[in-house]
Amino acid sequence: MVPTWFTLSFLDLREDLEVAVERGKMGIALYFGLEHCPYCERMLHENLVEPDIRQYLSDHFDVIALHRVSTTMDYVLTRAYKAFPTYRRYRAGNVE
């Protein structure tokens, strides 16, 4: 389960980015994680609960979780990203 302070999204990332910038954020940060991944769980439950990490991310980005959805998604994600958990940040003018 992802932190409650993450942003809910319909995954229209261009719109998410526009909304984040309108709210005064630098952009969006996408969190890629897998179910039953011990490193992902540790990131979520140990690192992201640290006040300074949480504060920085929530002040500067709308964080959107793209947790494992299906085996097809696993294939796509593991081809694009070799390790989990992974973050990808987008700033205004940065989404194609």
Backbone as CSV, one residue per row, in Angstrom:
resi,resn,N_x,N_y,N_z,CA_x,CA_y,CA_z,C_x,C_y,C_z
1,MET,0.846,-1.176,0.000,0.000,0.000,0.000,0.893,1.242,0.000
2,VAL,0.520,2.227,-0.802,1.310,3.454,-0.909,0.866,4.458,0.148
3,PRO,1.737,5.398,0.488,1.387,6.405,1.498,0.163,7.228,1.098
4,THR,-0.583,7.657,2.083,-1.802,8.434,1.837,-1.495,9.809,1.255
5,TRP,-0.284,10.311,1.415,0.056,11.633,0.889,0.435,11.589,-0.593
6,PHE,0.503,10.408,-1.186,0.705,10.307,-2.628,-0.537,10.860,-3.316
7,THR,-0.376,11.335,-4.539,-1.471,11.915,-5.305,-2.221,10.827,-6.071
8,LEU,-3.545,10.846,-5.975,-4.352,9.934,-6.777,-4.399,10.456,-8.203
9,SER,-4.379,9.545,-9.166,-4.289,9.961,-10.561,-5.091,9.026,-11.448
10,PHE,-5.638,9.587,-12.538,-6.239,8.781,-13.596,-5.189,8.437,-14.645
11,LEU,-3.944,8.763,-14.353,-2.772,8.468,-15.174,-2.745,9.226,-16.499
12,ASP,-3.352,10.382,-16.510,-3.153,11.322,-17.608,-2.002,12.212,-17.133
13,LEU,-0.790,11.786,-17.424,0.387,12.416,-16.827,0.589,13.854,-17.277
14,ARG,0.203,14.175,-18.486,0.293,15.580,-18.928,-0.598,16.460,-18.056
15,GLU,-1.822,15.998,-17.827,-2.745,16.757,-16.986,-2.234,16.809,-15.545
16,ASP,-1.720,15.694,-15.049,-1.168,15.666,-13.691,-0.032,16.673,-13.541
17,LEU,0.818,16.750,-14.568,1.927,17.689,-14.545,1.420,19.129,-14.553
18,GLU,0.443,19.419,-15.398,-0.126,20.766,-15.449,-0.719,21.165,-14.106
19,VAL,-1.455,20.251,-13.491,-2.081,20.532,-12.189,-1.013,20.771,-11.130
20,ALA,0.034,19.952,-11.135,1.106,20.117,-10.150,1.769,21.480,-10.290
21,VAL,2.056,21.881,-11.514,2.702,23.177,-11.760,1.765,24.315,-11.350
22,GLU,0.482,24.189,-11.670,-0.489,25.208,-11.249,-0.548,25.337,-9.732
23,ARG,-0.293,24.242,-9.028,-0.302,24.248,-7.560,1.028,24.727,-6.976
24,GLY,1.962,25.136,-7.851,3.236,25.659,-7.385,4.317,24.617,-7.187
25,LYS,4.087,23.401,-7.670,5.083,22.335,-7.545,6.054,22.387,-8.724
26,MET,7.207,21.758,-8.558,8.180,21.665,-9.645,7.700,20.709,-10.728
27,GLY,6.869,19.743,-10.357,6.382,18.765,-11.322,5.773,17.575,-10.615
28,ILE,5.881,16.412,-11.283,5.377,15.175,-10.702,6.535,14.204,-10.547
29,ALA,6.395,13.302,-9.605,7.355,12.214,-9.416,6.573,10.911,-9.488
30,LEU,6.995,10.015,-10.358,6.345,8.717,-10.490,7.119,7.699,-9.688
31,TYR,6.408,6.976,-8.850,7.002,5.905,-8.056,6.620,4.579,-8.691
32,PHE,7.602,3.809,-9.105,7.369,2.481,-9.664,7.741,1.446,-8.611
33,GLY,6.798,0.598,-8.259,7.064,-0.450,-7.279,6.363,-1.732,-7.671
34,LEU,6.752,-2.820,-7.046,6.156,-4.126,-7.309,5.566,-4.689,-6.019
35,GLU,4.465,-5.415,-6.151,3.908,-6.102,-4.992,4.905,-7.153,-4.516
36,HIS,4.950,-7.358,-3.234,5.803,-8.382,-2.611,7.287,-8.150,-2.860
37,CYS,7.656,-6.916,-3.145,9.057,-6.554,-3.340,9.576,-6.023,-2.003
38,PRO,10.517,-6.727,-1.364,10.988,-6.276,-0.058,11.665,-4.906,-0.093
39,TYR,12.325,-4.577,-1.193,12.974,-3.273,-1.310,11.939,-2.161,-1.457
40,CYS,10.873,-2.461,-2.194,9.794,-1.481,-2.355,9.111,-1.230,-1.016
41,GLU,8.838,-2.299,-0.284,8.209,-2.154,1.029,9.095,-1.335,1.969
42,ARG,10.377,-1.602,1.928,11.299,-0.867,2.788,11.326,0.615,2.418
43,MET,11.332,0.909,1.123,11.308,2.302,0.669,10.055,3.001,1.185
44,LEU,8.904,2.347,1.028,7.635,2.948,1.430,7.501,3.100,2.940
45,HIS,7.937,2.097,3.692,7.661,2.073,5.129,8.814,2.510,6.019
46,GLU,9.992,2.684,5.433,11.124,3.169,6.225,11.649,4.508,5.708
47,ASN,11.908,4.594,4.423,12.496,5.820,3.885,11.487,6.945,3.735
48,LEU,10.339,6.655,3.133,9.373,7.714,2.843,8.611,8.199,4.068
49,VAL,8.805,7.566,5.210,8.198,8.075,6.442,9.132,9.043,7.163
50,GLU,10.366,9.156,6.685,11.301,10.119,7.264,10.785,11.520,6.977
51,PRO,10.646,12.348,8.007,10.040,13.669,7.823,10.701,14.529,6.750
52,ASP,12.029,14.544,6.677,12.682,15.411,5.698,12.465,14.919,4.263
53,ILE,12.447,13.611,4.058,12.212,13.054,2.722,10.771,13.317,2.294
54,ARG,9.851,13.011,3.189,8.432,13.229,2.883,8.156,14.713,2.608
55,GLN,8.714,15.572,3.437,8.486,17.011,3.276,9.020,17.516,1.948
56,TYR,10.238,17.109,1.594,10.818,17.561,0.331,9.968,17.115,-0.853
57,LEU,9.644,15.822,-0.877,8.858,15.304,-2.000,7.489,15.962,-2.089
58,SER,6.792,16.068,-0.966,5.436,16.619,-1.012,5.439,18.125,-1.269
59,ASP,6.491,18.835,-0.882,6.579,20.274,-1.166,6.856,20.551,-2.643
60,HIS,7.642,19.692,-3.293,8.117,19.971,-4.635,7.447,19.175,-5.750
61,PHE,6.797,18.067,-5.409,6.223,17.192,-6.431,4.876,16.641,-5.981
62,ASP,4.013,16.361,-6.954,2.875,15.487,-6.710,3.401,14.092,-7.014
63,VAL,3.444,13.226,-6.012,3.994,11.883,-6.182,2.859,10.931,-6.560
64,ILE,3.040,10.220,-7.649,2.034,9.308,-8.177,2.622,7.908,-8.200
65,ALA,1.903,6.959,-7.617,2.376,5.575,-7.570,1.906,4.807,-8.796
66,LEU,2.819,4.108,-9.409,2.510,3.172,-10.479,2.967,1.802,-9.989
67,HIS,2.175,1.258,-9.088,2.487,-0.042,-8.496,2.167,-1.138,-9.507
68,ARG,2.752,-2.269,-9.320,2.533,-3.405,-10.222,1.048,-3.610,-10.476
69,VAL,0.690,-3.688,-11.769,-0.708,-3.840,-12.152,-0.967,-5.238,-12.710
70,SER,-0.090,-5.725,-13.568,-0.299,-7.028,-14.196,1.038,-7.580,-14.653
71,THR,1.025,-8.810,-15.137,2.266,-9.388,-15.650,2.752,-8.639,-16.883
72,THR,1.821,-8.091,-17.670,2.226,-7.278,-18.820,2.953,-6.034,-18.343
73,MET,2.425,-5.392,-17.304,3.075,-4.206,-16.750,4.443,-4.575,-16.184
74,ASP,4.540,-5.717,-15.526,5.839,-6.169,-15.016,6.862,-6.246,-16.138
75,TYR,6.453,-6.820,-17.262,7.359,-6.953,-18.392,7.806,-5.583,-18.893
76,VAL,6.864,-4.682,-19.070,7.178,-3.340,-19.559,8.102,-2.627,-18.589
77,LEU,7.775,-2.672,-17.315,8.579,-1.961,-16.316,9.977,-2.551,-16.189
78,THR,10.096,-3.869,-16.194,11.419,-4.462,-16.025,12.289,-4.240,-17.251
79,ARG,11.686,-4.029,-18.417,12.475,-3.693,-19.604,12.953,-2.253,-19.534
80,ALA,12.129,-1.369,-18.989,12.479,0.050,-18.928,13.338,0.371,-17.711
81,TYR,13.062,-0.278,-16.606,13.767,-0.006,-15.347,14.302,-1.319,-14.819
82,LYS,15.590,-1.360,-14.565,16.238,-2.619,-14.182,16.142,-2.934,-12.696
83,ALA,15.736,-1.973,-11.882,15.693,-2.197,-10.451,14.461,-1.525,-9.855
84,PHE,14.001,-2.046,-8.761,12.851,-1.479,-8.063,13.210,-1.291,-6.609
85,PRO,12.647,-0.318,-5.932,11.750,0.707,-6.443,12.504,1.738,-7.279
86,THR,11.779,2.418,-8.141,12.350,3.413,-9.041,11.493,4.665,-9.032
87,TYR,12.139,5.813,-9.142,11.445,7.095,-9.283,11.802,7.712,-10.615
88,ARG,10.858,8.397,-11.190,11.108,9.185,-12.397,10.421,10.523,-12.182
89,ARG,11.160,11.619,-12.329,10.584,12.953,-12.127,10.364,13.633,-13.462
90,TYR,9.263,14.377,-13.542,8.946,15.180,-14.720,8.681,16.606,-14.267
91,ARG,9.273,17.537,-14.955,9.038,18.962,-14.695,8.293,19.553,-15.866
92,ALA,7.807,20.766,-15.707,7.045,21.437,-16.757,7.816,21.394,-18.068
93,GLY,7.125,21.040,-19.154,7.760,20.957,-20.465,8.589,19.707,-20.670
94,ASN,8.503,18.735,-19.737,9.361,17.574,-19.765,8.632,16.299,-20.178
95,VAL,7.314,16.335,-20.382,6.568,15.137,-20.750,6.271,15.198,-22.233
96,GLU,6.637,14.138,-22.939,6.391,14.086,-24.384,5.070,13.421,-24.663
